[in-house]
């Protein structure tokens, strides 16, 4: 109410902020087969059994001891059939299987290197994506057809030095349908309010610890990336800016583009104003 102070729901100390809310919607019988993946701004990733955190006292439990200046980017539930994708402010993305990280028993370590960061770069997003095996030529053929279906301009993507050139063939109807069913739509937003949707098949599965591939045009005309995560076409997103403005945008209004292409204006930021956070608002349906 007006004039009254906000009350903490959780007993967290001053200077500490919440980095992730992680719904545990799997049946308790399945918890033994699930892991929590943690990612830091410094590019480290760690995996612990979900059961390590199922009995937590009200004042919490130390999940990770972070070095000075490093913060937790996200924590999410995953299993052995998932991939982890890390995206950096400088426009790099790396995708690798959860099986590339051993399950840690300790809660002190920040884990192992997930991505090798360039100078002054940092991780801004960690997402869990369904694992899918596809050959480079299948991915290229799928993406060509997918861009045509979405009405995206075929030559919009800049030359991508991160990918091996392959001949673009034609997928069978069955294989296209299989890849379409396994696709995640990746939303990417920059600090200047530019954004796009891309196919998860545009992000190759690589080993962890490398520099990844382009997640935005090489010139980074829209500024550093602020968020990148999977969405559904029926979702909306909420953008908040450095001046306290917020706007809700339907995902279906955002253009589908190549991973290495630039974004289009999603929110017109004012002078000195930047987008500082983006949240997914999932469609609730009729329930």
C-alpha atoms as one frame of an Amber mdcrd trajectory, in Angstrom:
protein
   0.000   0.000   0.000   1.033   3.622  -0.510   3.376   4.917   2.151   4.228
   1.461   3.515   7.565  -0.294   3.102   7.867  -3.537   1.147   8.318  -6.678
   3.240  10.918  -9.326   2.388   9.438 -12.734   1.611  12.909 -14.261   1.989
  15.440 -13.322   4.692  18.146 -12.157   2.291  20.768  -9.652   3.361  21.221
  -6.172   1.943  23.157  -6.142  -1.328  22.029  -9.640  -2.297  19.549 -10.034
  -5.158  17.628 -13.004  -6.553  19.204 -14.332  -9.773  16.753 -17.116 -10.641
  13.336 -18.488  -9.738  13.274 -22.190 -10.540   9.896 -23.956 -10.434  10.256
 -27.629  -9.528   7.252 -28.943 -11.430   8.511 -32.509 -11.951   6.932 -35.251
  -9.779   8.999 -35.982  -6.666   9.594 -39.543  -7.900  11.651 -38.086 -10.787
  13.824 -35.763  -8.697  16.602 -38.369  -8.382  17.113 -38.231 -12.178  17.266
 -34.435 -12.449  20.107 -31.975 -11.998  20.400 -28.250 -11.327  22.712 -26.412
 -13.705  24.297 -23.191 -12.442  26.072 -20.620 -14.632  28.200 -17.641 -13.606
  28.907 -14.335 -15.345  32.524 -15.487 -15.601  31.564 -18.356 -17.926  31.685
 -21.254 -15.444  28.996 -23.945 -15.234  28.257 -26.504 -12.540  25.807 -29.368
 -12.225  24.444 -30.775  -8.955  21.789 -33.362  -8.217  18.428 -31.691  -7.604
  18.180 -33.800  -4.445  21.065 -31.755  -2.965  18.664 -28.824  -2.644  15.289
 -30.425  -1.856  15.577 -29.901   1.900  16.551 -26.266   2.447  16.064 -24.349
   5.701  14.279 -20.984   5.709  17.553 -19.050   5.832  18.775 -20.855   2.706
  21.749 -23.007   1.814  25.043 -21.994   0.206  24.765 -23.131  -3.415  27.991
 -21.589  -4.718  30.818 -19.477  -3.330  31.418 -16.763  -5.918  34.652 -14.816
  -6.412  34.571 -11.025  -6.032  32.811  -9.373  -8.981  31.292 -12.615 -10.301
  27.534 -13.207 -10.095  25.137 -16.072 -10.686  23.430 -15.701 -14.081  20.858
 -18.485 -13.782  20.012 -21.853 -12.296  17.759 -24.322 -14.090  16.660 -27.944
 -13.948  17.978 -30.262 -16.649  18.469 -33.935 -17.426  20.834 -35.974 -19.594
  18.777 -35.252 -22.752  19.229 -31.470 -22.533  21.737 -28.948 -23.854  23.007
 -25.851 -22.067  23.340 -22.593 -23.997  25.376 -19.677 -22.682  25.123 -16.262
 -24.362  27.499 -13.365 -23.718  27.034  -9.598 -23.740  29.549  -9.416 -26.593
  27.336 -11.484 -28.886  28.729 -15.034 -28.580  26.727 -18.213 -27.926  27.892
 -21.709 -27.041  25.723 -24.819 -26.839  26.821 -28.137 -25.331  25.283 -31.253
 -23.807  24.679 -31.516 -20.058  26.656 -34.767 -20.290  29.808 -32.670 -20.814
  29.651 -31.594 -17.159  30.140 -34.102 -14.390  27.728 -33.942 -11.464  29.454
 -32.124  -8.606  29.022 -33.256  -5.010  30.468 -30.087  -3.502  28.614 -26.776
  -3.288  31.686 -24.544  -2.997  33.183 -24.771  -6.490  32.028 -22.593  -9.405
  32.411 -25.672 -11.613  34.160 -25.910 -14.964  34.601 -23.540 -17.896  31.493
 -23.360 -20.069  32.634 -20.604 -22.423  35.946 -18.843 -23.025  35.261 -15.128
 -22.730  36.830 -12.321 -24.738  38.231  -9.234 -23.032  35.632  -7.450 -20.837
  32.901  -9.894 -21.963  30.516 -11.657 -19.561  27.740 -14.250 -19.701  24.270
 -12.678 -19.604  22.018 -15.717 -20.208  21.946 -19.444 -19.595  19.158 -21.547
 -21.144  18.234 -25.216 -21.244  17.459 -26.445 -24.785  16.281 -29.848 -25.983
  19.173 -31.844 -27.413  18.859 -32.754 -31.087  21.319 -34.512 -33.377  21.541
 -33.112 -36.933  24.286 -33.015 -39.547  25.570 -29.569 -40.673  24.004 -29.972
 -44.142  20.650 -30.914 -42.562  20.781 -27.828 -40.352  21.633 -25.620 -43.351
  18.770 -27.072 -45.419  16.318 -26.755 -42.533  17.287 -23.145 -41.826  16.915
 -22.155 -45.480  13.382 -23.586 -45.590  12.577 -22.163 -42.138  13.556 -18.619
 -43.143  11.442 -18.881 -46.298   8.469 -20.064 -44.217   8.965 -17.117 -41.839
   9.309 -14.610 -44.688  12.847 -13.731 -43.633  15.196 -12.341 -46.274  17.554
 -15.138 -47.300  20.689 -12.995 -47.603  20.126 -11.109 -44.337  22.828 -13.059
 -42.490  26.375 -11.846 -42.552  29.087 -14.315 -43.524  29.569 -16.535 -40.489
  33.216 -17.504 -40.064  32.271 -19.763 -37.139  30.488 -22.289 -39.363  31.919
 -24.660 -41.933  30.463 -23.976 -45.399  28.201 -26.825 -46.514  26.048 -27.361
 -49.569  22.378 -26.683 -48.923  20.277 -29.589 -50.079  16.590 -30.371 -49.646
  15.182 -32.097 -46.576  12.490 -34.742 -46.814   9.074 -33.666 -45.537   9.430
 -36.136 -42.659  12.852 -34.845 -41.574  11.729 -31.217 -41.786   8.704 -32.047
 -39.605  10.944 -33.865 -37.105  13.324 -30.905 -36.849  10.441 -28.446 -36.631
   8.901 -30.377 -33.718  12.249 -30.308 -31.869  12.902 -26.598 -32.512  13.116
 -24.000 -29.773  12.611 -20.343 -30.711  15.467 -18.287 -29.273  14.662 -14.656
 -28.426  17.647 -12.286 -28.286  17.437  -8.675 -27.032  20.121  -5.950 -26.918
  20.558  -2.988 -24.566  19.269  -0.580 -27.262  15.992  -2.487 -27.587  16.779
  -4.450 -30.772  15.658  -8.050 -30.914  14.976 -11.091 -33.043  13.837 -14.693
 -32.973  16.125 -17.454 -34.246  15.909 -21.220 -34.550  17.668 -23.399 -31.983
  18.925 -25.423 -34.989  20.945 -22.320 -35.937  23.080 -22.845 -32.807  25.385
 -25.848 -33.363  26.097 -28.281 -30.537  29.786 -27.903 -29.721  32.072 -28.919
 -26.882  32.074 -26.689 -23.816  34.927 -24.298 -23.113  35.293 -22.685 -26.562
  34.361 -19.170 -27.678  31.119 -20.276 -29.333  29.500 -18.740 -32.413  27.934
 -15.380 -33.302  24.605 -14.664 -31.621  24.225 -11.238 -33.289  25.678  -9.291
 -36.218  29.424  -8.845 -35.938  29.236  -5.033 -35.723  26.867  -5.307 -32.702
  24.941  -2.281 -33.986  22.227  -2.801 -31.378  24.692  -2.712 -28.497  25.604
  -5.522 -26.088  23.168  -8.402 -25.553  21.085  -8.243 -22.408  19.096 -11.488
 -22.706  18.662 -14.589 -24.850  16.321 -17.475 -24.029  13.675 -19.817 -25.537
  10.106 -18.536 -25.994   6.840 -19.709 -27.557   5.032 -17.704 -30.228   2.060
 -17.337 -27.853   4.224 -15.705 -25.134   4.782 -12.057 -24.349   7.989 -10.502
 -23.030   8.394  -7.698 -20.496  11.300  -5.300 -21.057  12.485  -2.958 -18.290
  14.817  -0.018 -18.874  17.409   1.916 -16.875  14.967   4.828 -16.477  12.222
   2.666 -14.952  10.135   2.270 -18.116   8.603  -1.093 -18.964   6.788  -2.446
 -21.984   5.047  -5.717 -22.758   5.545  -7.052 -26.298   3.939 -10.132 -27.930
   6.600 -12.539 -29.214   4.661 -12.941 -32.479   5.476  -9.289 -33.327   9.248
  -9.924 -33.268  10.997 -10.783 -36.549  12.483 -14.206 -37.258  16.103 -13.810
 -38.421  19.355 -15.710 -38.725  21.580 -16.223 -35.696  24.341 -14.048 -37.202
  21.979 -11.268 -38.369  21.158  -8.081 -36.490  17.910  -7.476 -34.668  15.036
  -5.090 -35.386  13.613  -2.457 -33.030  11.444  -4.028 -30.337  11.535  -1.035
 -27.970  12.571   2.555 -28.755  14.953   3.529 -25.969  15.423   7.229 -25.213
  18.727   9.118 -24.978  20.859   7.589 -22.241  18.282   4.840 -21.685  19.084
   1.125 -21.938  17.158  -2.115 -21.635  18.391  -3.728 -18.408  16.205  -6.832
 -18.109  13.841  -9.000 -20.131  11.357 -11.496 -18.701   9.208 -14.103 -20.420
   5.469 -13.879 -19.718   4.108 -17.302 -20.684   0.604 -17.653 -22.131  -1.631
 -19.101 -19.415  -4.412 -20.405 -21.667  -7.949 -20.779 -20.367  -7.099 -22.341
 -17.034
